[in-house]
Amino acid sequence: MSLVGFSAVATVTLLLCVLTGPDRDDLDAFYTGYGSLSPLRNGLAIAGDYISAATVLGTSGVIALFGHDGVVLALSTALSLMLLMFLLAEPLRNAGRFTMGDALTRRMPGGRSVRITAGVVTLASLLPLMLVQLAGTGQLMGFILGFSGESMQTGCIVGVGALMIGYAAIGGMKGTALIQILKMVLLLGSGLLVAALMLRRFDWNPGALLDAAAANSGAGDAFLASGLQFTGSASPGIDMISSHLTVVLGGACLPHITMRVYTAGSARQVRRSMSWAVSGVALFVLVVTVVGFGATALLGRAAVAGADPRGNTAYLLGTRAVFGAEVSIAETVLLTTVTTAIFLTVLASVAGMILACANSLAHDVFASGVREMTPRREMLLARLSAAAVGVPAILLATLVQHHSLHPLITLSFCLGASAIAPALVYSLFWRRYTRTGLLATLIGGTVAVLVLMPGTTLVSGSPVAAFPDADFTWFPFTTGLLSIPAGFACGWLGTVASGRTRAEEQRRQYEAVEGWILAGAIRRRP
């Protein structure tokens, strides 16, 4: 039934992309969907882009294995989107048009170097997440459908990757938005039913669920206390704060999330869309918390870790366990819906990331270098860019599928927190911020992450590292502890180094568009 569900979802979603795809020369339709989505649908699309398969499976796994620390991670995920809603969403929508490069160059006309750098950082931040989703597809499909052959897993990666490229190239922003909406409806609908069944197993008593999870965790009261996830670290408290700060700052600043704010038709619609998005993510946090604790309570922490050391199968294991030994037809349908929702989550997440990378390549890198590029040619470049991004991602995913993927997730979030978040905050709110400072932020934050990450235990020196048999660690803390301050410091130093004259010039340019960026107001001449 899962295979039937997967086939049906792939057929329906591809048909939706074909029906809603833009014309060959309609850039606004491809990049923003004309802002035609209602706040509810746009909010569901934002939440759908934000909740990736790594978030669903990884967060529930951390909750199942580490209890309290996993709940804090889930709350950090929701807090990140709230930060985007209250601080960045409306100014981003006012400052940009299609891509992050538009927002960054709003006050710096003609900044092609900024656009190219923004495009490179977009690719660098989203490619690791794409690899995680694609590489995990083979293992996930094997777990659900019951096969373990490497050739079958590789075939799943190639097939699913090709489908995702088609979504992005054919459907554009509106087509991928409809897939995200369908994904959120299935994911939240099935998840709420599973969470309700889980609570019913414990007489609707959350306290009994937590006690049973702690008893079966093998860690006792430490399962419900802070610090279990970082017990092997040199400084558990510092690593915990750094990890959650990276999630809060980096999660909602990734380009495939910020591009969704451009699909809102007005500032009021941005606020309403973000309200719906935050509500959907908060509901998702409740679902994965109940299912994650339920998996440990019903199966035990050892069984969850035995199926996957990272706990990525905890959501599915908990769903299966809640039904018991005998499964009715209704429960079988619900289980099929859950697995189909996970499959659709993989499809929709990577399609959104490919679309963000393709948009940035076509609009920021290629179109910015041609004085007069026709809309039809730019549209063709965007669709070709989707293939240019997706095909290498598929090939790389087949190579890394048997390695630990956690460093890639951390890499994406660190780049979002260390390079993109400082650049957006400074660009939108600092009047004296210069082009040199912006380039220093993007390049300095990225370099800091790339230098520090190989020296951490995520890459080597631990059983769950990407290279467990090697040990070339030299940085004992998590990457964000140093890379996030480095990103902000590089932006400040670059601006100071530009000189007072350049800073005053940028201040005047910012004041000319300040009312529009912050409030959407058009300055009237006296």
C-alpha positions as CSV (number, residue, x, y, z in Angstrom):
1,M,0.0,0.0,0.0
2,S,2.9,2.4,0.7
3,L,4.2,1.8,-2.9
4,V,0.7,2.5,-4.2
5,G,0.5,5.7,-2.1
6,F,3.9,6.8,-3.3
7,S,3.0,6.3,-7.0
8,A,-0.3,8.1,-6.5
9,V,1.3,11.1,-4.8
10,A,4.1,11.4,-7.5
11,T,1.4,11.3,-10.3
12,V,-0.9,13.8,-8.7
13,T,1.8,16.3,-7.7
14,L,3.5,16.1,-11.1
15,L,0.1,16.8,-12.7
16,L,-0.4,19.8,-10.4
17,C,2.9,21.2,-11.5
18,V,2.0,20.8,-15.2
19,L,-1.4,22.5,-14.7
20,T,-0.1,25.4,-12.6
21,G,3.3,25.9,-14.4
22,P,3.9,29.4,-15.7
23,D,4.2,30.4,-19.4
24,R,7.6,30.5,-21.0
25,D,8.1,34.2,-20.6
26,D,6.2,35.0,-17.4
27,L,8.9,35.7,-14.8
28,D,6.6,36.9,-12.0
29,A,4.6,33.7,-12.3
30,F,7.7,31.5,-12.1
31,Y,9.5,33.4,-9.3
32,T,6.5,34.4,-7.1
33,G,3.3,32.9,-8.5
34,Y,2.0,36.5,-8.8
35,G,1.4,36.5,-5.1
36,S,-1.9,34.8,-5.8
37,L,-1.9,32.5,-2.8
38,S,-4.1,33.4,0.1
39,P,-2.4,33.9,3.5
40,L,-3.5,30.5,4.7
41,R,-2.1,28.7,1.6
42,N,1.0,30.8,1.6
43,G,1.5,30.1,5.3
44,L,1.2,26.4,4.7
45,A,3.7,26.6,1.9
46,I,6.2,28.5,4.1
47,A,5.7,25.9,6.8
48,G,6.1,23.1,4.2
49,D,9.4,24.5,3.0
50,Y,10.6,25.0,6.6
51,I,9.7,21.4,7.8
52,S,12.0,19.2,5.8
53,A,12.3,15.4,6.0
54,A,15.5,15.9,8.1
55,T,13.4,18.0,10.5
56,V,10.6,15.5,10.8
57,L,12.8,12.4,11.1
58,G,15.8,14.0,12.8
59,T,13.9,16.0,15.5
60,S,11.7,13.0,16.4
61,G,14.9,10.9,16.6
62,V,16.6,13.3,19.0
63,I,13.5,13.4,21.2
64,A,13.3,9.6,21.2
65,L,17.0,9.2,22.1
66,F,17.7,12.2,24.3
67,G,14.3,13.3,25.7
68,H,14.5,16.8,27.1
69,D,17.2,17.9,24.7
70,G,15.2,16.9,21.8
71,V,12.2,18.9,23.0
72,V,14.4,22.0,23.3
73,L,15.6,21.4,19.7
74,A,12.0,21.2,18.5
75,L,11.2,24.4,20.3
76,S,14.2,26.1,18.8
77,T,12.9,25.1,15.4
78,A,9.6,26.9,16.1
79,L,11.4,29.9,17.6
80,S,13.5,30.3,14.5
81,L,10.4,30.8,12.3
82,M,9.0,33.2,14.9
83,L,12.2,35.2,14.6
84,L,11.7,35.4,10.9
85,M,8.1,36.5,11.4
86,F,8.8,39.3,13.9
87,L,12.1,40.6,12.6
88,L,12.8,39.9,8.9
89,A,9.7,38.8,7.0
90,E,8.1,42.2,6.2
91,P,11.4,44.1,5.5
92,L,12.6,41.2,3.3
93,R,9.4,41.2,1.3
94,N,9.6,45.0,0.9
95,A,13.3,45.0,-0.1
96,G,13.4,42.0,-2.4
97,R,11.6,40.9,-5.5
98,F,12.6,37.4,-6.5
99,T,15.7,36.3,-4.6
100,M,18.0,37.0,-1.6
101,G,20.3,38.9,-4.0
102,D,17.5,41.4,-4.7
103,A,17.1,42.2,-1.0
104,L,20.8,42.6,-0.4
105,T,21.3,44.9,-3.3
106,R,18.2,47.1,-2.7
107,R,20.3,49.8,-1.2
108,M,23.4,49.1,-3.3
109,P,22.4,49.5,-7.0
110,G,24.5,47.7,-9.5
111,G,26.1,45.3,-7.0
112,R,26.8,42.4,-9.3
113,S,29.6,41.2,-7.1
114,V,27.0,41.0,-4.2
115,R,24.6,39.1,-6.4
116,I,27.2,36.5,-7.4
117,T,28.4,36.1,-3.8
118,A,24.8,35.7,-2.7
119,G,24.2,33.1,-5.3
120,V,27.3,31.1,-4.3
121,V,26.3,31.3,-0.6
122,T,22.8,30.1,-1.5
123,L,24.2,27.1,-3.3
124,A,26.7,26.4,-0.4
125,S,24.0,26.6,2.2
126,L,21.3,24.5,0.4
127,L,23.4,21.8,-1.3
128,P,24.3,20.0,2.0
129,L,20.6,19.9,2.9
130,M,19.7,18.6,-0.5
131,L,22.3,15.8,-0.1
132,V,20.9,14.9,3.3
133,Q,17.3,14.6,1.9
134,L,18.4,12.7,-1.2
135,A,20.9,10.4,0.5
136,G,18.3,9.5,3.1
137,T,15.7,8.7,0.5
138,G,17.2,5.3,-0.4
139,Q,17.5,4.2,3.3
140,L,14.0,5.5,4.0
141,M,12.4,3.8,1.1
142,G,14.2,0.6,2.0
143,F,13.0,0.8,5.5
144,I,9.4,1.4,4.5
145,L,9.2,-1.0,1.5
146,G,11.4,-3.7,3.0
147,F,14.5,-3.9,0.7
148,S,18.1,-3.4,1.6
149,G,20.0,-3.7,-1.7
150,E,22.4,-0.9,-2.4
151,S,21.5,-0.8,-6.1
152,M,17.8,-0.4,-5.2
153,Q,18.6,2.4,-2.8
154,T,20.7,4.2,-5.4
155,G,17.9,3.8,-7.9
156,C,15.5,5.4,-5.4
157,I,17.8,8.4,-5.1
158,V,18.1,8.9,-8.8
159,G,14.3,8.4,-9.5
160,V,13.2,10.7,-6.7
161,G,15.9,13.3,-7.6
162,A,14.7,13.4,-11.2
163,L,11.1,13.9,-10.0
164,M,12.2,16.8,-7.8
165,I,14.0,18.5,-10.7
166,G,10.8,18.2,-12.7
167,Y,8.8,19.8,-9.9
168,A,11.1,22.8,-9.8
169,A,11.6,23.3,-13.5
170,I,7.9,22.8,-14.5
171,G,5.9,24.1,-11.6
172,G,7.9,27.1,-10.5
173,M,6.9,28.9,-7.3
174,K,3.2,28.2,-7.5
175,G,3.5,24.5,-8.4
176,T,6.0,23.8,-5.6
177,A,3.7,25.8,-3.2
178,L,0.8,23.5,-4.0
179,I,3.0,20.5,-3.3
180,Q,4.1,22.0,0.0
181,I,0.4,22.6,1.0
182,L,-0.6,19.0,0.2
183,K,2.4,17.8,2.2
184,M,1.5,19.9,5.3
185,V,-2.1,18.7,5.2
186,L,-1.0,15.0,5.0
187,L,1.8,15.4,7.5
188,L,-0.2,17.3,10.2
189,G,-3.4,15.4,9.6
190,S,-1.8,11.9,9.9
191,G,0.5,13.1,12.7
192,L,-2.3,14.4,14.9
193,L,-4.2,11.1,14.5
194,V,-1.0,9.2,15.5
195,A,-0.4,11.5,18.5
196,A,-4.0,11.1,19.6
197,L,-3.7,7.3,19.4
198,M,-0.4,7.5,21.3
199,L,-1.9,9.5,24.1
200,R,-4.9,7.1,24.2
201,R,-2.4,4.2,24.9
202,F,-1.5,6.1,28.1
203,D,-5.0,7.1,29.1
204,W,-4.6,10.6,27.8
205,N,-2.1,11.3,30.5
206,P,1.1,13.1,29.2
207,G,2.8,12.5,32.5
208,A,2.4,8.8,32.2
209,L,3.8,8.9,28.7
210,L,6.9,10.8,29.9
211,D,7.4,8.4,32.9
212,A,7.2,5.4,30.6
213,A,9.7,6.9,28.2
214,A,12.1,7.7,31.0
215,A,11.8,4.2,32.3
216,N,12.5,2.6,28.9
217,S,15.3,5.0,28.0
218,G,17.9,3.3,30.2
219,A,19.0,6.8,31.4
220,G,16.4,7.2,34.2
221,D,15.7,10.8,35.3
222,A,18.5,12.1,33.1
223,F,16.2,11.4,30.1
224,L,13.9,14.2,31.3
225,A,16.8,16.5,32.3
226,S,19.0,18.8,30.2
227,G,22.4,17.7,28.8
228,L,22.0,14.0,27.9
229,Q,22.7,14.7,24.2
230,F,26.0,16.4,24.9
231,T,27.4,14.1,27.7
232,G,30.4,13.2,25.7
233,S,31.3,16.7,24.8
234,A,34.2,18.7,26.4
235,S,31.8,21.5,27.4
236,P,28.2,20.2,27.3
237,G,26.5,23.5,28.4
238,I,28.4,25.6,25.8
239,D,27.7,23.1,23.0
240,M,24.0,22.9,23.8
241,I,23.7,26.7,23.7
242,S,25.7,27.0,20.5
243,S,23.7,24.3,18.8
244,H,20.4,25.8,19.6
245,L,21.5,29.3,18.7
246,T,22.6,28.0,15.3
247,V,19.2,26.5,14.7
248,V,17.4,29.6,15.8
249,L,19.5,32.0,13.7
250,G,20.1,29.8,10.7
251,G,16.9,27.8,10.2
252,A,14.6,30.5,9.0
253,C,17.3,32.5,7.1
254,L,18.0,29.8,4.6
255,P,17.2,31.0,1.1
256,H,14.5,28.5,0.3
257,I,12.5,29.8,3.3
258,T,13.1,33.5,2.7
259,M,12.1,33.3,-1.0
260,R,8.5,32.4,0.1
261,V,8.0,35.9,1.6
262,Y,8.1,37.3,-1.9
263,T,5.0,35.4,-2.9
264,A,2.8,37.5,-0.5
265,G,0.9,40.3,-2.3
266,S,1.2,42.9,0.5
267,A,2.8,43.5,3.9
268,R,-0.4,42.5,5.6
269,Q,-0.4,39.2,3.8
270,V,3.2,38.6,4.8
271,R,2.1,39.0,8.5
272,R,-0.9,36.8,8.1
273,S,1.0,34.1,6.1
274,M,3.7,34.0,8.8
275,S,1.1,33.6,11.5
276,W,-0.3,30.6,9.8
277,A,3.2,29.2,9.2
278,V,4.2,29.6,12.8
279,S,1.0,27.9,13.9
280,G,1.6,25.0,11.6
281,V,5.2,24.5,12.8
282,A,4.1,24.8,16.5
283,L,1.5,22.1,15.9
284,F,4.2,20.0,14.2
285,V,6.4,20.4,17.3
286,L,3.6,19.0,19.5
287,V,3.1,16.0,17.2
288,V,6.8,15.0,17.0
289,T,7.2,15.4,20.7
290,V,4.4,13.0,21.5
291,V,5.4,10.5,18.8
292,G,9.1,10.7,19.8
293,F,8.5,10.1,23.4
294,G,5.9,7.4,22.5
295,A,8.5,5.5,20.4
296,T,10.8,5.3,23.4
297,A,8.0,4.5,25.8
298,L,6.6,1.6,23.7
299,L,9.8,0.2,22.2
300,G,12.7,1.4,24.4
301,R,15.6,3.6,23.6
302,A,17.9,0.7,22.7
303,A,15.4,-0.5,20.0
304,V,15.2,3.0,18.4
305,A,19.0,3.3,18.4
306,G,19.4,-0.2,17.0
307,A,17.2,0.6,14.0
308,D,19.2,3.8,13.3
309,P,22.0,5.3,15.6
310,R,20.7,8.8,14.9
311,G,17.1,7.8,15.6
312,N,15.9,8.8,12.1
313,T,13.4,6.0,12.0
314,A,11.8,6.8,15.4
315,Y,8.8,8.6,13.9
316,L,7.9,5.5,11.8
317,L,8.8,3.1,14.6
318,G,6.5,5.0,17.0
319,T,3.7,5.0,14.4
320,R,3.9,1.3,13.9
321,A,4.2,0.6,17.6
322,V,1.1,2.5,18.6
323,F,-1.1,0.1,16.5
324,G,0.0,-3.0,18.4
325,A,0.4,-6.5,17.1
326,E,-2.9,-6.6,15.1
327,V,-3.5,-3.8,12.7
328,S,-7.0,-3.0,11.4
329,I,-7.8,-1.8,7.9
330,A,-8.2,1.8,9.2
331,E,-4.8,1.6,11.0
332,T,-3.2,0.3,7.8
333,V,-4.6,3.2,5.9
334,L,-3.3,5.6,8.5
335,L,0.1,4.0,8.5
336,T,0.2,4.3,4.7
337,T,-0.8,8.0,5.0
338,V,2.1,8.6,7.4
339,T,4.7,6.9,5.1
340,T,3.2,8.8,2.1
341,A,3.5,12.1,4.0
342,I,7.1,11.4,4.7
343,F,7.8,10.5,1.1
344,L,6.0,13.7,0.0
345,T,8.0,15.7,2.5
346,V,11.2,14.5,0.9
347,L,9.9,15.4,-2.6
348,A,8.6,18.9,-1.6
349,S,11.6,19.9,0.5
350,V,14.3,19.2,-2.1
351,A,12.1,20.7,-4.9
352,G,11.9,23.9,-2.9
353,M,15.7,23.9,-2.4
354,I,16.4,23.2,-6.1
355,L,14.0,26.0,-7.0
356,A,15.8,28.5,-4.7
357,C,19.2,27.6,-6.1
358,A,17.9,27.8,-9.7
359,N,16.3,31.2,-9.1
360,S,19.5,32.5,-7.6
361,L,21.6,31.2,-10.5
362,A,19.4,32.5,-13.2
363,H,18.4,35.9,-11.7
364,D,21.5,36.8,-9.6
365,V,24.4,35.2,-11.5
366,F,23.4,35.0,-15.2
367,A,20.7,37.7,-15.7
368,S,22.6,40.3,-13.7
369,G,25.5,40.1,-16.2
370,V,23.4,40.8,-19.3
371,R,22.1,44.3,-19.8
372,E,18.9,43.3,-21.6
373,M,17.9,39.7,-21.1
374,T,14.4,38.8,-22.3
375,P,12.0,37.2,-19.8
376,R,11.8,34.1,-22.0
377,R,15.6,33.6,-22.0
378,E,15.8,34.1,-18.2
379,M,12.9,31.6,-17.7
380,L,14.8,29.1,-19.8
381,L,18.0,29.7,-17.8
382,A,16.1,29.1,-14.5
383,R,14.7,25.8,-15.7
384,L,18.1,24.7,-17.0
385,S,19.6,25.8,-13.7
386,A,17.3,23.5,-11.9
387,A,18.8,20.6,-13.8
388,A,22.3,22.0,-13.4
389,V,21.8,22.0,-9.6
390,G,19.8,18.8,-9.3
391,V,21.9,16.4,-11.4
392,P,25.2,17.0,-9.4
393,A,23.2,16.8,-6.2
394,I,21.9,13.4,-7.2
395,L,25.4,12.1,-8.0
396,L,26.9,13.4,-4.8
397,A,24.0,11.9,-2.8
398,T,24.8,8.5,-4.2
399,L,28.3,8.9,-2.9
400,V,27.6,10.0,0.6
401,Q,24.5,7.8,1.3
402,H,26.5,5.4,3.6
403,H,28.2,8.1,5.6
404,S,26.9,10.1,8.6
405,L,24.8,12.9,7.3
406,H,24.6,15.0,10.5
407,P,27.6,17.1,9.5
408,L,25.8,18.2,6.4
409,I,22.8,19.3,8.3
410,T,24.9,21.3,10.7
411,L,26.9,22.8,7.8
412,S,23.7,24.2,6.2
413,F,22.4,25.7,9.5
414,C,25.8,27.1,10.4
415,L,26.1,28.9,7.0
416,G,22.6,30.3,7.5
417,A,23.4,31.6,11.0
418,S,27.0,32.7,10.3
419,A,26.8,34.3,6.8
420,I,23.2,34.8,5.7
421,A,21.6,36.0,9.0
422,P,24.2,38.7,9.7
423,A,24.0,39.9,6.1
424,L,20.3,40.2,6.2
425,V,20.2,41.9,9.6
426,Y,22.9,44.4,8.7
427,S,21.4,45.1,5.2
428,L,17.9,45.7,6.4
429,F,18.6,47.6,9.6
430,W,22.1,49.2,9.6
431,R,22.3,52.5,7.8
432,R,26.1,52.7,7.4
433,Y,26.5,49.1,6.1
434,T,28.6,49.1,3.0
435,R,29.2,46.8,0.1
436,T,32.6,45.8,1.4
437,G,31.0,45.0,4.7
438,L,28.3,42.9,3.0
439,L,30.9,40.9,1.0
440,A,33.0,40.5,4.1
441,T,30.0,39.1,6.0
442,L,29.0,36.6,3.3
443,I,32.6,35.5,2.6
444,G,33.9,35.7,6.1
445,G,31.0,33.8,7.7
446,T,31.2,31.1,5.0
447,V,35.0,30.7,5.4
448,A,34.8,30.5,9.2
449,V,32.3,27.6,8.9
450,L,34.3,25.8,6.3
451,V,37.5,26.1,8.3
452,L,36.0,25.1,11.7
453,M,33.7,22.3,10.6
454,P,36.4,19.7,9.6
455,G,38.0,20.1,13.0
456,T,34.9,19.1,15.0
457,T,33.8,15.6,16.2
458,L,31.0,15.7,13.6
459,V,33.5,14.9,10.9
460,S,36.0,12.6,12.7
461,G,37.0,11.3,16.1
462,S,33.6,9.8,17.2
463,P,31.6,6.6,16.3
464,V,28.9,8.7,14.7
465,A,31.1,11.0,12.7
466,A,31.3,11.1,8.9
467,F,34.7,9.5,9.1
468,P,34.6,7.4,12.3
469,D,37.9,5.6,11.7
470,A,39.9,8.9,11.5
471,D,40.7,11.5,14.1
472,F,41.8,15.0,13.0
473,T,39.7,17.0,15.4
474,W,41.2,20.2,16.7
475,F,38.2,22.3,17.6
476,P,36.5,20.9,20.7
477,F,33.2,22.9,20.5
478,T,30.4,23.1,18.0
479,T,31.0,25.2,14.9
480,G,28.5,28.0,15.6
481,L,30.2,29.0,18.8
482,L,32.9,30.8,16.9
483,S,31.5,31.1,13.3
484,I,28.4,33.1,14.2
485,P,30.3,35.9,16.0
486,A,32.9,35.8,13.2
487,G,30.2,36.5,10.6
488,F,28.9,39.5,12.5
489,A,32.4,40.7,13.2
490,C,33.5,40.5,9.6
491,G,30.5,42.7,8.5
492,W,31.4,45.3,11.1
493,L,35.1,45.3,10.2
494,G,34.4,45.4,6.5
495,T,32.2,48.5,7.0
496,V,34.7,50.2,9.2
497,A,37.5,49.5,6.7
498,S,35.4,51.1,3.9
499,G,36.0,54.5,5.5
500,R,33.7,57.2,6.8
501,T,33.0,58.6,3.3
502,R,31.7,55.4,1.9
503,A,29.7,54.7,5.1
504,E,28.0,58.2,4.9
505,E,27.2,57.5,1.2
506,Q,25.5,54.2,2.1
507,R,23.7,55.9,4.9
508,R,22.1,58.4,2.5
509,Q,21.2,55.6,0.1
510,Y,19.6,53.6,2.9
511,E,17.6,56.6,4.1
512,A,16.2,57.0,0.6
513,V,14.6,53.6,0.7
514,E,14.3,53.2,4.5
515,G,10.6,53.9,4.6
516,W,9.9,51.4,1.9
517,I,12.1,48.6,3.4
518,L,10.8,48.9,7.0
519,A,7.2,49.8,6.4
520,G,6.5,49.6,2.7
521,A,6.0,53.3,2.5
522,I,6.7,55.4,-0.6
523,R,8.5,58.7,0.1
524,R,6.6,61.6,-1.2
525,R,8.4,64.6,-2.5
526,P,7.5,68.0,-0.9
